[in-house]
Amino acid sequence: MFSMSTRLARPKVAIVGAGLGGLMLGQLLEQINVPYHIYERAKVVKPLGTAMALGPSVLPIFEQLSLLDDVKSFSLPCYSVNMYDENIEKLGSVDMTDHDTLLGSHSLIFSRPRLYDLMLSRVPAHKVSHGTKVLRTEEKDGKVHIYCSDNTTHEADILVGADGAYSTIRQALYRQLDEQGVLPKSDLERLSIASLNMVGTAVPEDPDKYPQLKDKFCNFAVAIAGSGGRSWGGMTTPNNTICWSLVVQLSESEARERQFSNAEWGPESIDAMYKEFENDRCPFGGTMGDIMKYTPKDMISKVFLEEKNFTTWYGGRTVLLGDACHKMLPGAGLGAINAMHDAVVLANCIYNMTDTTSEGITAAFKEYYDQRHPRLDAQIKRSQSLSALMGGETWYQRMSRHVALNYMPKWLSDKDFIASMEYRPQIAWLPLVPNRGRGHVLPQEGKRELLQDRIKRLQEEEQQQ
């Protein structure tokens, strides 16, 4: 914390959405004393998802924030992904045993709520308002105003929409831009639904039933049905827990029907999906029904898996972050990681602002967009390809999976992993974490200046005046 010069921009920031991206941004703004507040519509946030992975592309950020040891305390390293058919006959493996030397670290696997609790603990409680739904937004008098369901009104210099795939802030922004005739038609199209996913975290009553829980590494296993677009699997995580996932791929007609099905989200739909998978064999032993019965109801989530990289990420004093501007399939585990990448790059751009005029804010937003949007196109393509590898059932997808798991040369596999992890944005005001692997890492983008150097420079400039 420090007192910034009046000649350095300190925009007031309103963040809508207390997911991982919103909490990461809040934590970063806290460090540079930029005033902010987070507004979350849910009274209690239920972190969607089950297991989560943090790999070499994002772990340097946690090291910069002195959070890496905390993450390691509730994680297990992942050395391979094992894939099976519906009879649990092994199809092959993705070997990651040398990623500590190739990429600088192994990926760490854990239950998603553990990371959420850690991130929430780093934001002062009085700066997060739960149960506060934003009803509408308005720009006037050089500020952006938000009007909430509790009859309160708030103003800020910058409004960040970090409120998910069905973002209220994005919808408000797009209405304004559409009325002005400047919104691309593609941004009005629905997200493309690809599959239905149900996930949970099981706590077996008898851990000895699953000997994999004794391992000091994560057992990551996926089973793929021969037909029906179904796949399932799980990951072992600390404290004798198993994070599991059920996936049903949808045809275009099924996806359209489910988009308009309000009943899809009721308890009956969870029971129906449970029955569809309960007799399938579990890669860790027994059936998926055995795993699911050990799962508390409040630890089960059912969601559509969608994808889209919107063309428009900002307008006026409003900017979008995470799923609000890009949604991707979970095959590569990139959704939350990219939200946190967004938060880091956006915070860097805010840190480097010189004024809070409309022009200064637009310049910061453009820098953020120019750094991030092209990356997301590539990330979505990778997410698509890995989702197909993990569960695709066309002849081409099955053949590609067989070749990738059993015949891909090690050097080619290494090349692919290096390319997927070479982009590693870091916080601009903290010392860089060095690359500790053999693989190439892209140089940092944007202006960098250590916080203590900036303070010293500003003090010297003020003394000279």
GIMO-V705528 format. One record per run of one state. SS is the DSSP state (H for helix, E for strand, - for the rest). FROM is the first residue (numbers start at 1). TO is the last residue. If there is no record, write none. Layout:
ss=SS from=FROM to=TO
ss=SS from=FROM to=TO
This chain:
ss=- from=1 to=12
ss=E from=13 to=16
ss=- from=17 to=19
ss=H from=20 to=31
ss=- from=32 to=35
ss=E from=36 to=40
ss=- from=41 to=50
ss=E from=51 to=54
ss=- from=55 to=55
ss=H from=56 to=64
ss=- from=65 to=67
ss=H from=68 to=73
ss=- from=74 to=75
ss=E from=76 to=85
ss=- from=86 to=89
ss=E from=90 to=95
ss=- from=96 to=98
ss=H from=99 to=102
ss=- from=103 to=106
ss=E from=107 to=111
ss=H from=112 to=121
ss=- from=122 to=124
ss=H from=125 to=127
ss=E from=128 to=130
ss=- from=131 to=133
ss=E from=134 to=140
ss=- from=141 to=142
ss=E from=143 to=148
ss=- from=149 to=152
ss=E from=153 to=156
ss=- from=157 to=157
ss=E from=158 to=161
ss=- from=162 to=167
ss=H from=168 to=179
ss=- from=180 to=184
ss=H from=185 to=188
ss=- from=189 to=191
ss=E from=192 to=202
ss=- from=203 to=206
ss=H from=207 to=209
ss=- from=210 to=210
ss=H from=211 to=214
ss=- from=215 to=216
ss=E from=217 to=224
ss=- from=225 to=229
ss=E from=230 to=237
ss=- from=238 to=240
ss=E from=241 to=249
ss=- from=250 to=251
ss=H from=252 to=259
ss=- from=260 to=261
ss=H from=262 to=265
ss=- from=266 to=266
ss=H from=267 to=277
ss=- from=278 to=280
ss=E from=281 to=281
ss=- from=282 to=286
ss=E from=287 to=287
ss=H from=288 to=293
ss=- from=294 to=294
ss=E from=295 to=309
ss=- from=310 to=313
ss=E from=314 to=315
ss=- from=316 to=317
ss=E from=318 to=320
ss=- from=321 to=321
ss=H from=322 to=324
ss=- from=325 to=325
ss=E from=326 to=327
ss=- from=328 to=329
ss=H from=330 to=332
ss=- from=333 to=334
ss=H from=335 to=351
ss=- from=352 to=357
ss=H from=358 to=391
ss=- from=392 to=394
ss=H from=395 to=406
ss=- from=407 to=409
ss=H from=410 to=421
ss=- from=422 to=450
ss=H from=451 to=464
ss=- from=465 to=465
